[in-house]
Amino acid sequence: MNQKDRNGSGATPRRKFDETYKRHAVELTLHGDRTVKTVAKELGIPAWAL
């Protein structure tokens, strides 16, 4: 990741997800054959966030 992609503290900036994205992510876990952990990994977010 480039230095300009980070804020002054060295941490990566927080991503923001709209309501539609959040609902879709939950639907993938409820109506699919994949685990929460698998869906979270595919979306690039921690499993606890789902």
Steps between C-alpha positions, in 0.01 A plus 500: 500500500631844418587744772243746365227235552559520875412769747755677721501225765610235251167316516297430190188715466167351608278377222135599495231265370154609393182329618459302176849350529442403862168332423653310208787375718257367761281340231803312369548340840132424561400359162824355367689183568807688625595568859515848651878467512518415130273786393690747718832390351363542147377850586826594670345566841537326837245228579389682816389792283226285347 
